[in-house]
């Protein structure tokens, strides 16, 4: 019995490490944007390479969960981890065509980790004797750790190690290869013939009134933290731009990882307390970001990034726990993909603000975002005690 329990615990950990590796691959490119721009690549080229990730990500999020319901969690997650490995090998080539292809394949790998890997971690955790809520938090935590450490290691290697255009990606390829092998030995938790509806949760009033208004802010907060803030204080950084961008990314996602156990304790079946708390913190982080835009202080920007990271951590876990209660197990992977696809809409926020910067200043734009976030918080709070899940 003890050996069975040990194998069960090792199962969710192996799946979580695969989620971690895919998250690492997804965010390792972000702090290197400065490097490519300094090499003389145009802003349009760099932004296009950044956007290629989303082209692979969104269809992957919408399809991977349903595919795993038909084919099983294990084969889809193995394919996603392999895609993440291949993507880094393409990125290491260093040519525009290869980086574009690598970013597209990276998006597919991250989509599988989010929609299928997180669900697999939850199901394996339950099989090991844990609760579904604990499994949900584990999946979100290891994904966040991957995002943060991937950006941190890549940024440090690009700033101080040799072969900055290749070494960060080869390190990740080795990591992905190491976590890929144990996946073949893990048990399947959702059979190939398991039936289940697709996206029926979109029709649920609680999804539309509680989860939907919050979801885009999840990665919207991250976009402000490590795309907008480094730009606002860049003139104060000199040659340390890449290192500071890396620091902001790591601090944002580090705060998001550290606060996730708090998110689980905030969660209540009878209200949306966790979601509302995340949105209040989001508004506070945006307010500090507006202050940073006024004073152009790297220190104030760092504080804003930490607050936004904490908001991200609480919001992502609280939304997943809400989702877990409102949809049946057969639909969970597909709806998790929809949830993360909506969350990734927030990554458009830096581009929208850049377009509007010609007609308004960044302090004014960020101040307007505070008002919008508070309005969304009010909508969620009004619906927090309605359309609750029926007790089993």
Secondary structure, DSSP 8 states (H G I E B T S, - for coil): -HHHHHHHHHHHHHHHHHHHHHHHHHHTTGGGHHHHHHTT--HHHHHHHHHHHHHHHHHHHHHHHHHHHHH-HHHHHHHHHHHHHHHHHHHTT-SHHHHHHHHHHHHHHHHHIIIIIHHHHHHHHHHTT--HHHHHHHHHHHHHHHHHHHHHHHHHHHHHSS-TTTHHHHHHHHHHHHHHHHHTTS--SS-TT----SSGGGG-HHIIIIIHHHHHHHHHHHHIIIIIHHHHTGGGTGGGHHHHHHHHHHHHHHHHHHTHHHHHHH--TTS-HHHHHHHHHHHHHHHHHHHHHHHT-HHHHHHHHHHHHHHHHHHHHHHHHHHHHHS-HHHHHHHHHHHHHHHHGGGGHHHHHHHHTTTS-HHHHHHHHHHHHHHHHHHHHHTTTSS-----
